[in-house]
């Protein structure tokens, strides 16, 4: 279930991340969705969707961090 646009992202992503971080999330999720289609490529018994969300959050955290104000800011 890759995302065609950021407007399709889960509410938790859209409501918390700035637009650029949402773009990063979407691209990372879609890439992981393709990369981890084979269950043998995933760790443990994680689903394809769960793995893709984990990869997407990790990609966001490479460029953004959550501040003391509970908002995400570029590093």
N, C-alpha and C positions, 0 to 999 in steps of 0.2 A: 504494500500500500504506500508507495512513494507519494510525496507531496508535489503537486504541480505549482502551488504558490504558498506564500507564507500565511495567507488567510485560511488555509486548510490545517495549519499546525494546531496541536492541542492547545486548549485555553491556557494551561499552565505555562506554556512557552510564549504564546502571544501576549499574555497579560504581564509577563515579567521581563522579557528580554527586549532591548532596543532593536530597531529595525535591522541594523547590520548584523547583530548577533542572531536574529531570526533567520537571516539569509544563510549564515554559517551553519546553523542547526539544520535547515532544510537540505542544503547541499550535502552535508555529512551524513544525514539520515539516508538520503537517497543513494548515496555511494555505498554505504554499509548494507543497505537493503539488497543491492546487487551483489556485493562481495560475499555476504554471508547467507546466500540462498541455500547452500549445502549445509545441513546440520553438523556435519563433521568438521566444519570450519569454525564453529562456535564453541565457546567454553561451557562446560557443564551441560545442563539441559535447558539453557536459555532459548526462548523462542526467537525467531528471526526479527520480530518487531522489538522485543525487549533488547536484543543485542544492538539493533540499529539506534534505538533511543539512547543507549549507553554511549555509543560511539559519538552520537550527535552532541550530547552534553559534554563529553570530553573535548570535542573540537571547540565548543564555545568557551570552555574553561582555559583553553590555550591562549585566547585573545581577550577574554573578559574575566572580571572577578567581581564578586558580590561585595559591595561596600558596607560600611557601618550603618548606612541609611537603608539597607535592604534592597538597594537597586544595583543593577549590573552596570559596571563601568569598564571602558577599555583599560587594558594593563599599560 
